Amino acid sequence: MAEASAQITPELWDEFHTVVNMTSRELQEWLSTAAAGERTETLPDQAGPAIGRRVLEILGKRRTDLGDDDVAVMSRVVDTVRSQRPADMEPQAGGTDWRHGLMNIGHDPLKPV
């Protein structure tokens, strides 16, 4: 096991778990579905974009097991969601590509936060 040297703040931990409003199971199913094609289907652990798979890994970790790379991904996810959503984070519809892009990182804009 890699040494967890990251210093994650309680604020980042809470914010990440607020903006990632999909459960691990929902995210895994979404990544698998989104990656399925007419001719090929990826293995479940390789489905979806790399950042989505990283979010899924992070959701399965304890706070004390996070490394520097995990903290960087968490910050990126929080920044991405906050930049693309209004401050109130109320459920809202939007374009398909926009919604799917957010779902790829564990945030469903149609779901309450």
C-alpha positions as CSV (number, residue, x, y, z in Angstrom):
1,M,0.0,0.0,0.0
2,A,1.3,3.5,-0.9
3,E,2.1,5.8,1.9
4,A,-0.7,8.4,2.5
5,S,1.3,11.6,2.8
6,A,-1.4,14.0,1.7
7,Q,-2.7,16.6,4.1
8,I,-6.4,16.8,3.2
9,T,-8.4,19.6,4.9
10,P,-11.7,18.8,6.5
11,E,-13.2,21.4,4.2
12,L,-12.0,19.7,1.0
13,W,-13.2,16.3,2.3
14,D,-16.6,17.7,3.0
15,E,-16.9,19.7,-0.2
16,F,-15.9,16.7,-2.3
17,H,-18.5,14.5,-0.7
18,T,-21.1,17.2,-1.2
19,V,-20.4,17.8,-4.9
20,V,-20.1,14.1,-5.6
21,N,-23.7,13.3,-5.2
22,M,-23.7,10.0,-6.9
23,T,-23.1,6.8,-4.9
24,S,-20.2,4.5,-5.8
25,R,-22.7,2.1,-7.4
26,E,-24.5,4.9,-9.4
27,L,-21.1,6.2,-10.7
28,Q,-19.9,2.7,-11.6
29,E,-23.1,1.9,-13.5
30,W,-22.9,5.3,-15.2
31,L,-19.3,4.8,-16.3
32,S,-20.0,1.3,-17.5
33,T,-23.1,2.4,-19.5
34,A,-21.4,5.5,-20.9
35,A,-18.4,3.5,-22.1
36,A,-20.5,0.7,-23.7
37,G,-20.5,1.0,-27.5
38,E,-22.1,-0.9,-30.4
39,R,-19.0,-2.9,-31.2
40,T,-17.0,-2.9,-28.0
41,E,-17.6,-2.8,-24.3
42,T,-14.7,-2.0,-21.9
43,L,-14.0,-4.0,-18.8
44,P,-15.9,-2.5,-15.7
45,D,-12.7,-1.4,-14.0
46,Q,-11.6,0.4,-17.2
47,A,-14.9,2.0,-18.1
48,G,-15.3,5.7,-18.4
49,P,-12.8,8.5,-18.3
50,A,-9.8,8.2,-16.1
51,I,-10.9,11.0,-13.7
52,G,-14.3,9.2,-13.2
53,R,-12.5,6.0,-12.3
54,R,-10.3,8.0,-9.9
55,V,-13.4,9.5,-8.2
56,L,-14.7,6.0,-7.8
57,E,-11.5,4.9,-6.2
58,I,-11.5,7.8,-3.8
59,L,-15.1,7.1,-2.8
60,G,-13.8,3.7,-1.6
61,K,-11.0,5.1,0.5
62,R,-10.8,6.3,4.1
63,R,-9.6,9.8,4.6
64,T,-6.4,8.6,6.2
65,D,-5.6,6.5,3.1
66,L,-5.6,9.4,0.6
67,G,-2.5,10.3,-1.2
68,D,-1.4,13.5,-2.8
69,D,-2.8,12.5,-6.2
70,D,-6.1,11.7,-4.6
71,V,-6.2,15.2,-3.0
72,A,-5.4,16.8,-6.4
73,V,-8.3,14.9,-8.1
74,M,-10.6,15.9,-5.3
75,S,-9.7,19.5,-5.7
76,R,-10.1,19.3,-9.5
77,V,-13.6,17.7,-9.1
78,V,-14.8,20.3,-6.6
79,D,-13.4,23.2,-8.8
80,T,-15.1,21.8,-11.9
81,V,-18.5,21.3,-10.3
82,R,-18.4,24.7,-8.6
83,S,-17.4,26.4,-11.8
84,Q,-20.2,24.8,-13.8
85,R,-23.1,25.1,-11.2
86,P,-24.8,28.0,-9.6
87,A,-24.0,28.6,-6.0
88,D,-27.3,27.2,-4.7
89,M,-26.6,23.8,-6.4
90,E,-30.4,23.4,-6.9
91,P,-31.2,20.5,-9.3
92,Q,-31.4,21.8,-12.9
93,A,-31.6,20.5,-16.4
94,G,-29.0,21.4,-18.9
95,G,-27.5,20.2,-22.1
96,T,-26.9,16.5,-22.4
97,D,-23.1,16.9,-22.9
98,W,-22.9,19.2,-19.9
99,R,-24.8,16.8,-17.7
100,H,-22.9,13.7,-18.9
101,G,-19.6,15.6,-18.3
102,L,-20.5,16.2,-14.7
103,M,-21.8,12.7,-14.2
104,N,-18.4,11.4,-15.4
105,I,-17.0,12.9,-12.2
106,G,-19.7,11.8,-9.9
107,H,-22.1,14.8,-10.0
108,D,-25.6,14.5,-11.3
109,P,-27.0,18.0,-11.7
110,L,-30.6,16.7,-11.6
111,K,-30.0,15.1,-8.2
112,P,-30.3,17.2,-5.0
113,V,-27.0,17.8,-3.3
